[in-house]
Amino acid sequence: MPTFDQHHETAVRRFPHPAVLILLWICLTVAMQALHAPALLLTGALLAAAALKFSASRFHTLLRRTRWIMFSLLMIYGYATPGTAVWLSGGMFSPTVEGLLDGLLQLCRLIFALAGLSIVLGLLSQRQLVGGLYTLLYPLRYLGLSRERIAVRLALTLHYAESAMLDTASDWRSSIEHMLAPVTVEPHGVELYAARFGWHDGLLLTAAAAALVVVVV
């Protein structure tokens, strides 16, 4: 059964609510889609610098795991966007200059979004992350869905995924055998982080919403 841990210490109250941090990252990601190249590069450079300073290992991990997505994104834009061929002699087999530039711009947006995500994941523990998502799932109760059940399943998924990532095998055969082995599920309680919203959380959300409206509109 899930249990809820209320935190009322002063240090915790001063820290933004996990749901607020998640919403701030969402607002930032949406805003970057509307920013032009100069503003995007400036904002993204500051964001990437913060990610490298406070959550470098997580940022590197996210970049490494999405490297093929990034390469595919660049190739799709390079070959699907009409324009001047990079290699005139290549004809239809050459990407276009305009496509590569657009692809690089979208690639920057993806990298900067991952930088913001790495900062959020670095600030929040797994319990806080699930608790923040649990708070954001509140509207589901009006649809007759159980957000508690969704949050618990998410917590268990993250728990076993983290265990699998930390497990190291001596060779590839051992890795495959470990992945194919049945998972032994031990019954245990799941603690959901349930913090209260403070006045500073409301100010952060208001400022983020106002900035998002200014950028998008």
C-alpha positions in Angstrom: 0.0 0.0 0.0 1.3 3.5 -0.8 2.1 5.8 2.1 2.5 9.5 2.0 5.4 11.4 3.6 4.6 15.0 4.5 7.6 17.3 4.8 7.2 20.6 6.7 10.8 21.5 7.5 11.8 25.1 6.7 14.5 23.9 4.3 12.0 21.8 2.4 9.4 24.6 2.3 12.0 26.9 0.7 12.7 24.3 -2.0 10.2 24.4 -4.9 7.6 21.7 -5.0 8.6 18.8 -7.3 5.5 19.3 -9.4 6.6 23.0 -9.9 10.1 22.0 -11.0 8.6 19.5 -13.5 6.2 22.2 -14.8 9.0 24.7 -15.1 11.0 22.3 -17.2 7.9 21.8 -19.4 7.4 25.5 -19.8 11.0 26.0 -20.7 11.0 23.2 -23.2 7.9 24.7 -24.9 9.3 28.2 -24.8 12.5 27.1 -26.6 10.4 25.8 -29.5 9.4 29.5 -30.1 12.8 31.1 -29.6 14.8 32.3 -32.6 18.4 31.2 -33.0 20.2 34.0 -31.1 17.9 33.8 -28.0 17.8 30.0 -28.2 21.6 29.7 -28.2 22.0 32.2 -25.4 19.4 30.5 -23.2 20.6 27.1 -24.1 24.2 27.9 -23.4 23.3 29.0 -19.9 21.2 26.0 -19.4 23.9 23.6 -20.6 26.5 25.3 -18.5 24.3 24.8 -15.4 23.7 21.2 -16.3 27.4 20.6 -16.7 28.1 22.2 -13.3 25.4 20.6 -11.2 24.5 17.4 -13.1 27.2 16.6 -15.5 27.1 12.8 -15.3 23.4 12.7 -15.8 23.6 15.1 -18.7 26.3 13.1 -20.4 24.2 9.9 -19.9 21.1 11.5 -21.5 23.2 12.7 -24.4 24.8 9.3 -24.9 21.4 7.5 -24.8 19.9 9.8 -27.4 22.8 10.1 -29.8 21.2 8.0 -32.5 17.9 10.0 -32.2 20.0 13.1 -32.7 21.8 11.7 -35.7 18.5 10.5 -37.2 16.9 14.0 -36.6 19.8 15.7 -38.4 19.7 13.3 -41.3 15.9 13.6 -41.7 16.1 17.4 -41.8 19.1 17.3 -44.1 17.6 15.1 -46.7 13.9 16.0 -46.4 14.3 19.8 -46.6 14.6 21.3 -50.1 17.4 23.7 -50.8 21.0 23.9 -52.0 22.9 20.6 -52.0 26.0 20.4 -49.8 27.8 18.4 -52.5 26.6 19.6 -55.9 28.0 16.4 -57.5 26.0 14.2 -55.1 22.6 15.2 -56.5 19.7 13.5 -54.6 22.2 11.7 -52.4 23.4 15.0 -50.9 21.8 16.7 -47.9 20.8 20.3 -48.3 22.4 23.3 -46.5 19.1 24.6 -45.4 18.1 21.2 -44.1 21.3 20.7 -42.0 20.9 24.2 -40.6 17.3 23.5 -39.6 18.3 20.1 -38.2 21.1 21.7 -36.1 18.6 24.2 -34.7 16.2 21.4 -33.7 19.2 19.4 -32.4 20.1 22.4 -30.1 16.5 22.5 -28.8 16.7 18.8 -28.0 20.1 19.1 -26.3 18.9 22.1 -24.2 15.7 20.3 -23.2 17.9 17.4 -22.0 20.1 19.8 -20.1 17.0 21.1 -18.3 15.8 17.6 -17.6 19.2 16.6 -16.2 19.0 19.5 -13.8 15.5 18.5 -12.7 16.5 14.9 -12.2 19.6 16.0 -10.3 17.5 18.2 -7.9 14.8 15.6 -7.3 15.2 12.2 -5.8 13.2 9.3 -7.3 10.7 9.6 -4.5 10.2 13.3 -5.1 10.0 12.8 -8.8 7.2 10.3 -8.4 5.5 12.6 -5.9 5.6 15.5 -8.3 4.1 13.4 -11.1 1.5 12.2 -8.6 0.5 15.8 -7.9 0.3 16.6 -11.6 -2.0 13.6 -12.2 -4.6 15.1 -9.9 -7.1 15.8 -12.8 -7.3 12.1 -13.6 -9.5 11.6 -10.6 -12.3 13.4 -12.5 -12.0 10.7 -15.2 -12.4 7.9 -12.8 -8.7 6.9 -12.9 -6.6 6.1 -9.9 -3.5 8.4 -9.8 -2.3 6.4 -6.8 -2.1 3.2 -8.8 -0.3 5.0 -11.7 2.2 6.6 -9.3 2.9 3.3 -7.6 3.4 1.5 -10.9 5.7 4.3 -12.0 7.7 4.1 -8.7 8.1 0.3 -9.1 9.1 0.7 -12.7 11.8 3.3 -11.9 13.0 1.1 -9.0 13.5 -2.0 -11.1 14.9 0.0 -14.1 17.5 1.6 -11.8 18.4 -1.8 -10.4 18.9 -3.2 -13.9 21.0 -0.3 -14.9 23.3 -0.6 -11.9 23.7 -4.4 -12.3 26.9 -5.2 -14.2 27.7 -8.5 -15.8 31.0 -9.9 -16.8 30.2 -10.6 -20.4 27.4 -10.2 -23.0 26.0 -13.7 -22.3 25.6 -13.0 -18.6 23.9 -9.7 -19.5 21.3 -11.5 -21.8 20.7 -14.2 -19.2 20.1 -11.6 -16.5 17.6 -9.7 -18.7 15.7 -12.9 -19.6 15.6 -14.1 -16.0 12.2 -13.8 -14.3 11.9 -10.9 -11.9 11.2 -11.7 -8.3 8.9 -9.2 -6.9 9.0 -8.8 -3.2 6.0 -7.2 -1.6 6.8 -3.8 0.0 5.3 -0.5 0.6 5.8 2.5 -1.7 6.3 5.8 -0.1 4.9 8.7 -2.1 6.4 12.2 -1.5 3.5 14.6 -0.8 4.6 18.1 -0.1 2.4 21.1 0.2 2.4 24.0 -2.2 3.8 27.2 -0.8 3.4 30.8 -1.8 6.7 30.8 -3.6 5.6 27.9 -5.7 2.6 30.0 -6.9 4.9 32.9 -7.7 7.2 30.6 -9.7 4.3 29.1 -11.7 2.9 32.6 -12.4 6.2 33.9 -13.5 6.8 30.9 -15.8 3.3 31.1 -17.3 3.8 34.8 -18.0 7.2 34.3 -19.6 5.8 31.5 -21.7 2.9 33.7 -22.9 5.3 36.5 -23.8 7.7 34.1 -25.7 5.0 32.2 -27.6 2.7 35.1 -28.4 
